């Protein structure tokens, strides 16, 4: 996957926005809540995962618990280029859904999510 494809997949999700934070990291949010982060160099990325996906990805060695965010079930991938675009797109959609589900009904309605 390329950094451009990652950005495009994130921004294609309903109500998603991009914020440049912590230097030049691309932080993707829904309703001001993060669901994915792409490293400034474009080589690594992180996202919110379900409990099952977190365990599967970290135990298999495909991903590592994300620094500072592991307790919130975020995973970190060191090499974006080796990952399948469709699979990452599915993970991003799931991450978006997990975060969007925690928003208030009013916030979801304002973003057109309900």
DRENDREN-505584 format. One line per field, with one value per residue: x, y, z of N, C-alpha, C in turn. Coordinates in nm, 2 decimals. Layout:
BEGIN
n.x = X,...;
n.y = Y,...;
n.z = Z,...;
ca.x = X,...;
ca.y = Y,...;
ca.z = Z,...;
c.x = X,...;
c.y = Y,...;
c.z = Z,...;
END
This chain:
BEGIN
n.x = 0.09,0.04,0.14,-0.03,-0.26,-0.34,-0.42,-0.63,-0.81,-0.88,-0.99,-1.21,-1.40,-1.71,-1.76,-1.50,-1.19,-0.88,-0.59,-0.29,-0.05,0.17,0.43,0.47,0.28,0.00,-0.31,-0.61,-0.95,-1.28,-1.54,-1.38,-1.23,-0.97,-0.90,-0.71,-0.36,-0.10,0.24,0.48,0.68,0.56,0.59,0.50,0.20,-0.09,-0.38,-0.71,-0.82,-1.05,-1.10,-1.06,-0.93,-0.70,-0.57,-0.53,-0.37,-0.15,-0.05,0.01,0.23,0.22,0.16,0.24,0.17,0.05,0.27,0.20,-0.07,-0.16,-0.31,-0.56,-0.62,-0.49,-0.31,0.02,0.19,0.49,0.58,0.44,0.44,0.44,0.19,-0.14,-0.35,-0.64,-0.70,-0.60,-0.77,-1.01,-0.95,-0.92,-1.18,-1.32,-1.19,-1.28,-1.55,-1.56,-1.48,-1.66,-1.90,-1.88,-1.93,-2.15,-2.51,-2.60,-2.36,-2.30,-2.52,-2.48,-2.26,-2.37,-2.39,-2.59;
n.y = -0.12,0.22,0.55,0.75,0.60,0.50,0.74,0.82,0.60,0.64,0.90,0.85,0.74,0.79,1.11,1.14,1.31,1.49,1.56,1.72,1.64,1.62,1.68,1.59,1.39,1.21,1.23,1.07,1.13,1.09,1.27,1.43,1.23,1.01,0.76,0.64,0.66,0.78,0.75,1.02,0.98,0.81,0.54,0.38,0.28,0.32,0.19,0.19,-0.11,-0.39,-0.60,-0.87,-0.85,-0.71,-0.90,-1.11,-0.99,-0.90,-1.13,-1.29,-1.17,-0.99,-0.73,-0.48,-0.39,-0.06,0.21,0.39,0.37,0.12,0.01,0.10,-0.06,-0.03,-0.10,-0.13,-0.10,-0.15,-0.14,-0.01,-0.06,-0.33,-0.43,-0.54,-0.35,-0.37,-0.52,-0.36,-0.14,-0.25,-0.29,-0.03,0.07,-0.08,0.02,0.29,0.25,0.15,0.36,0.56,0.46,0.51,0.78,1.04,1.03,1.27,1.38,1.18,1.20,1.46,1.42,1.27,1.00,0.85;
n.z = 0.00,-0.07,0.07,-0.03,-0.12,0.13,0.26,0.09,0.13,0.40,0.40,0.24,0.39,0.57,0.71,0.78,0.86,0.80,1.00,1.06,1.28,1.56,1.46,1.14,1.11,0.97,1.09,1.11,1.16,1.30,1.38,1.55,1.69,1.69,1.44,1.28,1.20,1.01,0.97,0.94,0.76,0.58,0.59,0.80,0.99,1.20,1.37,1.52,1.66,1.68,1.98,1.91,1.66,1.73,1.90,1.72,1.52,1.66,1.79,1.58,1.48,1.27,1.33,1.58,1.92,1.93,2.02,2.31,2.27,2.29,2.51,2.44,2.24,1.99,1.69,1.53,1.23,1.08,0.82,0.56,0.28,0.24,0.28,0.19,-0.01,-0.02,0.21,0.41,0.37,0.45,0.73,0.81,0.76,0.95,1.18,1.17,1.20,1.47,1.62,1.54,1.64,1.91,1.93,2.02,1.97,1.85,1.75,1.56,1.39,1.29,1.14,0.94,0.98,1.07;
ca.x = 0.00,0.12,0.08,-0.15,-0.37,-0.38,-0.49,-0.75,-0.90,-0.93,-1.08,-1.33,-1.50,-1.81,-1.73,-1.35,-1.11,-0.73,-0.53,-0.15,-0.02,0.29,0.53,0.40,0.20,-0.13,-0.40,-0.74,-1.05,-1.42,-1.60,-1.26,-1.17,-0.87,-0.92,-0.59,-0.25,0.01,0.37,0.52,0.77,0.48,0.63,0.43,0.07,-0.16,-0.53,-0.79,-0.87,-1.13,-1.03,-1.02,-0.83,-0.58,-0.51,-0.49,-0.26,-0.03,0.00,0.07,0.35,0.20,0.16,0.28,0.08,0.09,0.32,0.12,-0.21,-0.19,-0.42,-0.69,-0.63,-0.44,-0.20,0.11,0.26,0.62,0.61,0.31,0.46,0.42,0.06,-0.24,-0.44,-0.78,-0.70,-0.58,-0.89,-1.11,-0.92,-0.95,-1.33,-1.36,-1.15,-1.37,-1.68,-1.55,-1.47,-1.79,-2.00,-1.87,-1.97,-2.29,-2.61,-2.60,-2.24,-2.32,-2.62,-2.42,-2.17,-2.44,-2.36,-2.72;
ca.y = 0.00,0.35,0.65,0.81,0.51,0.50,0.86,0.81,0.51,0.70,1.01,0.81,0.70,0.90,1.20,1.14,1.43,1.47,1.66,1.70,1.65,1.56,1.69,1.57,1.27,1.23,1.18,1.06,1.14,1.10,1.35,1.47,1.12,0.94,0.62,0.59,0.75,0.74,0.82,1.13,0.93,0.74,0.40,0.31,0.33,0.26,0.21,0.12,-0.25,-0.46,-0.69,-0.99,-0.82,-0.67,-1.02,-1.18,-0.92,-0.89,-1.26,-1.35,-1.10,-0.90,-0.59,-0.47,-0.30,0.07,0.28,0.49,0.35,-0.03,-0.03,0.13,-0.16,0.02,-0.18,-0.05,-0.17,-0.08,-0.13,0.00,-0.11,-0.48,-0.46,-0.54,-0.23,-0.41,-0.57,-0.24,-0.07,-0.32,-0.26,0.12,0.09,-0.13,0.12,0.40,0.21,0.13,0.50,0.63,0.40,0.57,0.92,1.07,1.03,1.40,1.39,1.09,1.27,1.58,1.37,1.19,0.85,0.77;
ca.z = 0.00,-0.08,0.16,-0.10,-0.11,0.27,0.29,0.01,0.19,0.52,0.37,0.17,0.49,0.60,0.82,0.81,0.83,0.82,1.08,1.06,1.42,1.61,1.35,1.01,1.11,0.92,1.19,1.06,1.27,1.28,1.50,1.64,1.75,1.60,1.41,1.21,1.20,0.91,1.00,0.86,0.65,0.49,0.59,0.90,1.02,1.32,1.37,1.63,1.63,1.78,2.06,1.83,1.56,1.81,1.95,1.60,1.45,1.74,1.82,1.46,1.45,1.16,1.38,1.72,1.99,1.90,2.13,2.38,2.24,2.30,2.60,2.37,2.13,1.86,1.63,1.46,1.13,1.05,0.67,0.48,0.14,0.23,0.32,0.09,-0.01,0.01,0.35,0.50,0.36,0.54,0.87,0.83,0.77,1.08,1.28,1.16,1.26,1.61,1.68,1.52,1.73,2.04,1.93,2.06,1.86,1.79,1.67,1.44,1.30,1.23,1.04,0.84,1.00,1.11;
c.x = 0.09,0.06,-0.04,-0.27,-0.43,-0.47,-0.62,-0.85,-0.96,-1.03,-1.21,-1.44,-1.59,-1.76,-1.58,-1.29,-0.96,-0.68,-0.38,-0.11,0.11,0.40,0.45,0.32,0.06,-0.23,-0.55,-0.84,-1.19,-1.48,-1.49,-1.20,-1.09,-0.92,-0.80,-0.49,-0.15,0.13,0.41,0.60,0.69,0.51,0.55,0.29,0.01,-0.31,-0.59,-0.84,-0.97,-1.05,-0.98,-0.91,-0.70,-0.50,-0.45,-0.37,-0.13,0.03,0.06,0.20,0.33,0.20,0.21,0.18,0.14,0.15,0.22,-0.03,-0.25,-0.30,-0.56,-0.71,-0.60,-0.32,-0.11,0.18,0.38,0.64,0.48,0.32,0.43,0.28,-0.04,-0.33,-0.58,-0.79,-0.69,-0.71,-1.00,-1.08,-0.95,-1.10,-1.38,-1.31,-1.24,-1.50,-1.67,-1.55,-1.60,-1.90,-1.99,-1.91,-2.12,-2.38,-2.61,-2.48,-2.25,-2.41,-2.56,-2.32,-2.23,-2.42,-2.48,-2.83;
c.y = 0.12,0.45,0.72,0.73,0.50,0.62,0.86,0.72,0.57,0.81,0.97,0.76,0.82,0.98,1.21,1.27,1.40,1.59,1.63,1.74,1.59,1.56,1.69,1.45,1.30,1.16,1.19,1.05,1.13,1.16,1.39,1.36,1.04,0.80,0.56,0.70,0.69,0.82,0.92,1.09,0.85,0.59,0.32,0.36,0.26,0.28,0.14,-0.01,-0.30,-0.55,-0.81,-0.96,-0.78,-0.80,-1.10,-1.12,-0.92,-1.03,-1.33,-1.28,-1.00,-0.76,-0.60,-0.38,-0.16,0.14,0.38,0.46,0.20,-0.06,0.01,0.04,-0.11,-0.07,-0.09,-0.14,-0.09,-0.05,-0.13,-0.06,-0.26,-0.52,-0.45,-0.42,-0.26,-0.45,-0.45,-0.15,-0.12,-0.29,-0.12,0.14,0.03,-0.03,0.24,0.37,0.20,0.27,0.57,0.58,0.46,0.72,0.93,1.06,1.16,1.42,1.30,1.15,1.38,1.54,1.29,1.04,0.78,0.83;
c.z = 0.00,0.03,0.10,-0.09,0.03,0.30,0.22,0.08,0.32,0.49,0.29,0.27,0.54,0.72,0.85,0.78,0.86,0.90,1.08,1.21,1.45,1.51,1.22,1.00,1.06,1.02,1.13,1.17,1.21,1.40,1.60,1.72,1.65,1.57,1.34,1.21,1.10,0.95,0.90,0.74,0.55,0.49,0.70,0.92,1.14,1.30,1.49,1.58,1.73,1.87,1.99,1.73,1.62,1.84,1.82,1.53,1.53,1.77,1.70,1.42,1.33,1.20,1.52,1.78,1.96,2.03,2.18,2.36,2.25,2.39,2.54,2.25,1.99,1.82,1.55,1.36,1.08,0.90,0.59,0.34,0.13,0.25,0.20,0.10,0.03,0.16,0.44,0.49,0.45,0.69,0.90,0.84,0.91,1.19,1.29,1.23,1.41,1.68,1.66,1.61,1.87,2.05,1.98,1.94,1.78,1.70,1.54,1.34,1.22,1.12,0.93,0.86,1.05,1.03;
END
